[in-house]
C-alpha cells in the first residue's frame, strides 16, 4: 500500500498507530470505558479490550476502514441506518436542500420540508378505530430529546387542566429511553441509571412482559397478560397520580433485545384509557419497518372484532431511522387534544420547549427521502422475506453450547449467551464474554456490538443473502471463540 499522503483516506499499519494516538489524544467516545481502548485486557489475554477502528466510508451494508478492511455493519450503526450507507437518494435530497436553505429558526418561521414531513408522518402514523388520530408533530434533535418532549407534554397537559396530582410516570422494568435526565428517569437499565439516580424524577416501574422471563410452562401471551395485570394493579394503587405510561413496543432494545407478545400493547392501551393515563410509544428504535410492520404498534390485536389491528398511542416518539441514518432528527406526534391543552392567552401554559436546530431543513429533507424509499421500494414487504431468511440462518445457532435463547422480531434477532445454555446461569462478568465475541467478529469483518452477553443482528435493509450467510457463520464462530473460556 502506498503511503498515507498519496491516499489520504487510507492508512497503513504504521498510520493506524498514529491515528490511534491522534484519536485518543482528543476524543471521548460515547458509551465507552475509555481505559479499555488503552490498557484494559481480558483475563489471560494481551491487547486492548476494545479495538479502535477508523472508518473512511460506507457502501451499502459495509463500513470500509481507512486501512481498506471491510466490515459488515450488522447493527446498522446504532440502529439508525435503514437502507445502507451512502444511499444516493437521501444524499441527493440533502445536497439539493443545502443549496436552498440549510437552517432557519422554527419559532415564528416555517419551511416546506418541515411541513411536508409532518404531513407525511401523520398520514402514515398508527391509527385505531374510534380514536381521534395523531394530529400534530413537534420536532427535536435526537431520540432522548424526543422522549423529553413527550414526558414534558404529558405532565404539562395535566397541569394546564388544573390536575396537579398527576406528576408520576410509569415505565417498564428493563426499559430504556435515552440518556438525558428525563429519559433516564423512565429507564431501568442499572448500568446507565444507577449513578444518576439522585438527579432523577420519580418513576414507577411495572413488571416487563418480556417473554424470556416467563415462568416454566407459560406462553409469551400468558406472560404478557400477567404483566398487564401487574400494570393494572400499579395504576390502581396510584390512581390519579400518573400522567403517562411509556414503553418500547415489542422490543426492549438496550435492555438486551428482550421481546414481548403484542397482546401487551392492547392491554396497556386499554388500561391507560381506563385510568385516564397517556400512553407514550417509544418507537425510536423499532419504527420504520424493523419489526415487520411500519410501526410496532400496528401488531397489537384489534380492540373489537372487525377492527384493524394495532393501537394508537397518545404520543409517538420517532428518531434513529427517521432520516435513514444520515442526520439527527426526532419527531413527537401528538393528538389534537394534547395540542389544544396548551392553547391559552398565558405563555406559561404554552409548550416553550425548544432546540436550536428544531425542524432543521436538511434533516427534514433526509427524512422525506427516507419515507419515499420506504414506499417506492416496498421495503416493509421485502423486509418480511429478509426476516424469514434471517430466522432460517439463526435457527442452527440455538443448538450451540452456551446459547440460552434465540429470539426474533422482524429484522431484529438476538442471541442470549449463558453458561451451559442455562437461563439462570449467566457468565461471570469478569470473563467479558460479549466483548470477546465482539472482538472475534470484528477480526472476521463483522460488527456485532454486544449488549452485555447478548449478541444481536439488526442489519440495514439492503443486506443480501451472501452477507446474511457471512453474518450467521461469523456469529457462530464468535460465540465459540468467546465461550471457550467458560
KESE-979492 format. One record per residue (C-alpha): residue in one letter; x, y, z. Coordinates in steps of 0.25 Angstrom, whole numbers, plus 5000, padded with zeros to 4 digits. Layout:
BEGIN
AXYZ;...
END
This chain:
BEGIN
X500050005000;X500550144997;X500850245008;X499750325015;X500050455008;X499750384994;X498450324999;X497850425009;X496650335012;X497550205014;X498550175025;X499650075026;X499949995039;X500850105044;X499850205040;X498750125049;X499650145061;X499750295058;X498250305056;X498050235069;X498950335076;X498250455070;X496850405074;X497150375088;X497850505090;X496650585087;X495350495087;X494450445098;X493650335091;X492150305095;X491650185103;X493150145105;X494050125117;X495250195111;X496250115118;X495849995110;X496450065098;X497750085105;X498149975115;X497049885120;X497149745115;X496349615116;X496749515127;X497949445121;X497949525108;X498849625102;X498449745095;X497349855097;X495949805100;X495349895090;X495949925077;X495850065071;X495450055056;X495550175048;X494550175036;X494750245023;X493450225016;X492150135016;X491650055004;X490249995006;X490349895017;X491849915018;X492750005026;X494150025020;X495250055029;X496450145026;X497350025024;X496349975014;X495749865022;X494249845020;X493349825032;X491849775031;X491049875039;X490149775046;X489649875056;X489249985046;X490250085053;X489450085066;X488150045059;X488050175050;X488350125036;X487150075029;X487550065014;X489050055014;X490250145016;X490350265005;X488950235000;X488950334988;X487550374988;X487650425002;X488950494999;X488450564987;X487250614995;X488150675006;X489050734995;X487850794988;X487350855001;X488650905005;X488650994992;X487351054996;X487251065012;X488151005022;X487551055035;X486451155040;X485851175054;X484551095054;X483951195065;X483151295056;X483651235043;X483451115035;X483951045023;X483450935013;X484250815018;X483750835032;X482250845028;X482350735017;X483050635027;X481950665037;X480850635027;X481550505023;X481750455037;X480350485041;X479850415029;X480550285032;X480450285047;X479750175054;X478250195055;X477150125063;X475750115060;X474850205069;X476050295073;X476450435068;X477650425060;X479050475063;X478950615058;X480250705062;X481750685060;X482750745069;X484250735065;X485450705074;X486950675071;X487050525075;X486350415082;X486650455096;X486150595093;X484850545087;X484550465100;X484850585108;X483850665099;X482750555101;X482950545116;X482850695118;X481650705109;X480950595117;X481250655131;X480950805126;X479650765119;X479050715132;X479650835140;X478950925130;X477650855133;X477850885148;X478150735151;X479350765160;X479450625166;X479850555153;X481350565154;X481750425153;X482150335141;X482050185139;X483050115131;X483449965129;X484549895137;X485749875128;X485349985119;X486250095112;X485850225107;X487150315106;X488250385113;X487650515117;X487150535131;X485650525128;X485850405118;X486850335128;X485750355139;X484850265132;X485950165128;X486250035137;X487549985132;X488450005144;X489750025137;X489250155131;X488350195142;X488950155156;X489950265157;X489050385153;X487850335162;X487950455172;X487650545160;X486450475154;X484950505155;X484150395161;X483650285153;X482850155156;X483350025149;X482349925145;X482849775142;X483349755128;X482549665119;X483849605114;X483549465109;X484949425113;X484549445128;X483249355126;X483149245137;X483249105133;X482149065124;X481649205122;X481449245108;X481849385103;X480449425102;X480149385116;X481349455121;X480849585114;X479549565121;X480149545135;X481049665133;X479849755129;X479149705141;X480249765150;X480249895142;X478749905145;X478949885160;X480049985160;X479150095153;X478050055162;X478950085174;X479450215169;X478050255163;X478050405160;X479550415161;X480050365148;X480150455136;X480750355126;X481250215123;X482450205114;X482850075107;X483650025095;X482649945087;X483049795085;X484549805087;X485349865099;X486549895091;X487649945100;X487149855111;X487649735103;X486749725091;X485649665101;X484349635093;X482949625097;X481649585091;X480849695084;X479549665093;X480249745104;X480149865095;X478649855094;X478449825109;X479349945113;X478550035103;X477249995110;X477850015124;X478350155121;X476950185116;X476250135128;X477150215137;X477250345129;X478750325127;X479450365114;X480150255106;X481550295100;X482050195090;X483550205088;X483750155074;X485150215073;X485850085070;X484749995066;X483950085056;X484050095041;X483949945038;X484949885048;X483949785054;X483149745041;X482149865041;X482450005038;X482150035053;X482249925064;X480949985070;X480249925058;X480449785062;X479549795075;X478149715074;X476949795070;X476049855081;X474849795075;X474549685065;X474549745051;X475449865054;X476849875048;X477949825057;X478849925065;X478850025076;X478950175075;X479750245085;X479450385091;X480950425088;X481850355078;X483350375079;X484150355066;X485650365062;X486850285058;X486350225045;X485550345042;X486550405033;X487150275028;X488350295037;X488850425031;X488550535041;X488050545055;X486550575056;X485350535065;X483850555063;X482850545074;X481450525069;X480250575078;X478750575078;X477950695075;X477450685089;X478850695095;X479150815086;X477950885089;X478250875104;X479350975102;X478551085095;X478351205104;X478651345106;X479751315116;X481151285111;X481351195123;X480251105118;X480951095105;X481950985102;X483251065102;X484250945100;X485250975088;X486450935082;X487351025073;X487250925061;X485750885063;X485250845049;X486550865042;X486250875027;X487450775024;X486950675033;X485550685029;X485950675014;X486650545018;X485450495025;X484550515014;X485550445004;X485550325014;X484050315015;X484050325000;X484950204999;X484150125009;X482950145000;X483450134986;X484350014989;X483249934997;X484349925008;X483449865019;X482949755010;X484349725005;X484749725020;X483849615023;X484549525013;X485849565019;X485349535033;X484949395029;X486349375023;X486949425036;X486149335044;X486649215036;X488049255038;X487949285053;X487249145056;X488449055056;X489149155066;X488149115076;X488848985077;X490149045080;X490749025094;X490449145103;X489349205094;X488149205104;X487149275095;X487049325081;X485849425079;X485349505067;X484449625064;X484549655049;X485949685045;X486449685059;X487049555064;X487649535078;X488549425084;X488549415099;X489849355104;X489949285117;X490749165123;X490349035118;X489049095112;X488449115125;X487649245127;X487949245142;X489449235140;X490049365134;X491449375131;X492349435141;X492449585137;X493949585138;X494049485126;X493549595117;X492849485108;X492049585100;X493349675097;X494149545094;X493049515083;X493049655078;X494549655076;X494549515070;X493449565060;X494249695057;X495449615053;X494549545043;X494049665037;X492649675044;X492149785054;X491449715065;X491449815077;X490849735089;X489849775100;X490549715111;X490649565108;X489549575097;X489949585082;X488849635072;X488649655057;X488049785053;X488649805039;X488249905029;X487049865020;X487949855008;X488649735014;X488749615004;X488749465005;X490249455004;X490449565015;X489449495024;X490149365022;X491449435026;X490749485038;X490249355042;X491549285040;X492349395048;X491349395059;X491549245061;X493049255061;X493049375070;X492149305080;X493049185080;X494349265082;X493749355093;X493149245101;X494349155100;X494849225113;X493549175121;
END
